[in-house]
Structures are given as C-alpha cells and as structure tokens.
Amino acid sequence: MATQVVQMDYGVVTEVSKGFSTAADVLRTVSKVLGILIGILRASAFFSMGTSLALANYLENIQKKIDQLAKICEEFAGDLARAVGDHKRGDIKGRRYFGEGIS
C-alpha cells in the first residue's frame, strides 16, 4: 500500500507568507492615504461645485477594494505561516486553511 508523502520547503513558504504580510501592510498604508485624500475632497466639495465630491466617491470605492485585498493578503499570510508550523509538528491537515475560503 502506498503512503502519502507531504513535503514543504519551509524557507520558501515562510518568505511567501512574509510577502503577503508586506503586501497587506502596503495596501493598508495606501488605504489610509486615500482616506485622507477623500476627506480633503469632501471638505472642498462646496468650492468645486460637486466635482471633488464625485472624485471622492470614486476614490472611496477604490479604497473599499484595497481594504478587501489587504484582508485577503493578511489571511493568506496567516494561513501559510500556520501551515508551516503545523507541518513542522507533523500535522499534515494544515490543508484545511486553504479550503475554507476567505473569512
């Protein structure tokens, strides 16, 4: 009877996890900058006769998408880090992280 072998290069997977974590941090910073710009545009909406309000609404939609992407990157980073830890302890059921979807 054949046995299943699960192998993992810990260094590579850990670096990928760190990359997702860095991406999440960068995306959160971009979101904060957009939030500041949105506030400025909303404050100046009266003087621009609504043009800056339209731009603020547009940027707000982008900001929401960036926040969602940051959350996904953060979850991927955590899933990969937990999978490495589980694999090191001999638990090969870490695959459950990747089948759950985004929470």
URUR-V363220 format. One record per residue. OMEGA is omega in radians with two decimals (NA if undefined). NEAR is the number of other ideal C-beta (glycine too) atoms within 10 Angstrom. Layout:
# URUR-V363220
omega:OMEGA near:NEAR
omega:OMEGA near:NEAR
This chain:
# URUR-V363220
omega:-3.11 near:2
omega:3.08 near:4
omega:-3.14 near:4
omega:3.13 near:5
omega:3.11 near:6
omega:-3.13 near:11
omega:3.13 near:5
omega:3.02 near:15
omega:-3.02 near:10
omega:-3.11 near:11
omega:-3.13 near:9
omega:-3.11 near:10
omega:3.10 near:15
omega:3.11 near:15
omega:3.08 near:12
omega:3.10 near:16
omega:3.11 near:19
omega:3.11 near:13
omega:3.09 near:14
omega:3.12 near:20
omega:3.09 near:17
omega:3.11 near:12
omega:3.12 near:17
omega:3.12 near:20
omega:3.13 near:14
omega:3.14 near:13
omega:3.10 near:20
omega:3.10 near:16
omega:3.10 near:12
omega:3.12 near:16
omega:3.12 near:17
omega:3.11 near:12
omega:3.09 near:11
omega:3.10 near:18
omega:3.11 near:14
omega:3.12 near:9
omega:3.11 near:16
omega:3.10 near:19
omega:3.12 near:11
omega:-3.14 near:12
omega:3.12 near:20
omega:3.13 near:15
omega:-3.11 near:11
omega:-3.09 near:14
omega:-3.12 near:17
omega:-3.07 near:10
omega:-3.10 near:8
omega:3.11 near:12
omega:3.03 near:8
omega:-3.12 near:9
omega:-3.13 near:12
omega:3.07 near:19
omega:3.09 near:15
omega:3.11 near:12
omega:3.10 near:17
omega:3.12 near:20
omega:3.11 near:13
omega:3.14 near:12
omega:3.12 near:15
omega:3.07 near:15
omega:3.09 near:9
omega:-3.14 near:13
omega:3.12 near:19
omega:3.12 near:12
omega:3.11 near:11
omega:3.10 near:18
omega:3.11 near:16
omega:3.13 near:12
omega:3.09 near:15
omega:3.12 near:19
omega:3.12 near:15
omega:3.12 near:16
omega:3.12 near:20
omega:3.13 near:17
omega:3.10 near:17
omega:-3.14 near:20
omega:3.13 near:20
omega:3.13 near:15
omega:-3.14 near:19
omega:3.13 near:22
omega:3.11 near:18
omega:3.13 near:15
omega:3.09 near:21
omega:3.13 near:20
omega:3.12 near:13
omega:-3.12 near:17
omega:3.11 near:18
omega:3.12 near:10
omega:3.11 near:9
omega:3.12 near:7
omega:-3.13 near:12
omega:3.14 near:13
omega:3.09 near:10
omega:3.14 near:18
omega:-3.12 near:12
omega:3.12 near:11
omega:-3.00 near:16
omega:3.13 near:11
omega:-3.07 near:6
omega:-3.04 near:9
omega:-3.09 near:6
omega:3.12 near:9
omega:NA near:6
